[in-house]
Amino acid sequence: MKLSTRVRYGVRAMIELASYPEGDIISLSDLAHNQRISNKYLEPMMTTLKIAGLVESARGKLGGYRLAAPAKSITLWDIYSRLDTSSELIECLHHEVKQKNSCPLLPTCATHEVWAEMSEAMVSVLKSKNIKDLAKRQKLLKSRAKATK
């Protein structure tokens, strides 16, 4: 299993936003620079997260983005499920596909249950992690890294 770059970068940007005091607006260029992501790549992700209600934006010279909800209430699943176009591990787990029964082996597939179990475990882990806790963890790791220099 591999997470898309879009998801990984989106999570990094959201953790960055969570590391600032609640309500602070961070410019797209600062977000991009701090996370080493191009503005051009980051902007559509932030637009998607804005449409999903996870971030708010402000326009103008002092514009940028901020979290739309407390960081503790935003999970990795919230971000993943908005930025990954296919939130299932394998195509046959999609509800629509199962109804159409596009795979003739589905009724007798021994691995289908394994893939479903893996998918449920992944979703459970993503739902159990919020960006406030990850921002705290990142701050701790950065301070440890500075101390060892």
N, C-alpha and C positions, 0 to 999 in steps of 0.2 A: 504494500500500500504506500502511496506517495501523496503528500499534501501538495497542492498546487502552489506555485510561487505567489499567486494572487492571494490565497488564504494566508500564507506565512507573512507576507508583507502587510496585509490588512491587520493581522493580529499585532504585529510589531507597531504599527501606527496607532492602534487603539491603546496599547500598553503605554506608548509615549504620551498620548493624551491623558491617560489615567495618572501619569506621574506628576502632572501639574495640579495646582490647587483647583478645586471644583469651580467651574465656570470660566476659567481662563481660556482665552481664545489663542490658538497657536496657528501661525500662518502655514499654508501648504508648503511653502519653500523651506521653512524651518523644520517641519515634520520630515520632508523629503531629505533634507541635508542630514539631520540627526540620525535617520534610519538608513542612509545611503541608498535611497530609492529615487529614481528620477521623478520630477514633478509630473511629467507626461504619463508615467505609469501609475502614479499614486492618485492622481485626480479622479479618474473614473471609478476607482475603488471607493474613494471618499464620497463620491456622488451616490454610489450604490448604498453605502452605509447611511447616508443622509436620507435617502428614500425609505430605507428600512426603519428609520427612526432611532438609529443608534448614535448618530452625531447630528449636531446643528452647525450651520455655517453662518458667517457674518461677512458681508461684502465690504469693499472699500479698502483704504490704505491700511487700516488696522484689522482687516478681516482675516478670516481663517476658520478653524474648526474647534469645536469643544464637544465633550460627551453630552448626549441628550438625556442621559439618565445617570444615576449614581454608578460609579465603576463597579461596585459590589454586585449590582444587579445585571451586569452585562457579562454573559458567559462566552467561552470560546465557541460553543455551539451557535450562539446568536450570530457571531461573525462568520463562522464556517458555513452555516446554512444559507447565508446571504451571498457570500462571495464564491462559493463553489457551485457551479451550475448543475452538478450531479452529486447530490449528497448521499448517494448509496455506493457501497463498495463495488457492486456488480449489478448489471442491468436487470437481471431477473428479480431483484428485490423491490424494484419500483412497483407501486400498487397498480398503475395502469398496465404495465407489462404483464403482471400476473393475471389480470382480468382478461387480457387479450390472449393469454397463454401462447405468446409468440415462440417460446421454446418448447418443442414437442417433448423434451426430456424432463420438463419441470415436475410433472406428477410423480416421477420415479427417481428424481435426482437426489442422491445421497448427500451431496455437498451443499445443496441449497440451504439446509438447516445450519450448517457450519458457517456459511457466508452470512446468514441472517443473525446468528449469534455474535459473530465478529462485528457486524454493523451495529448491533445493539450495544455492545461493550464500548465501541468507539464513541457512540453518541452519549452514553452514560458518562464517560470520562470527560468529554468536551463540555457537557452540561454541569459537571462538578467543579469546573475551574472558572473563576471570574477574573476579570482584568485588574481589579484592585489588588488581589492577592499576588498576581503575577508582576504588577508594577512594584510592589513591596519587595518581592523576591529579586527582581532585577536591580533595584537600588542596593540591596544587600550584596549581591554579586559584584556590582561595580565598586562598592566600597572595599570589599575584600581584594579585588584586583588591584586597586590603588595602593592598598596596604602592603602588597607583596612586591611592589616595584622598588 
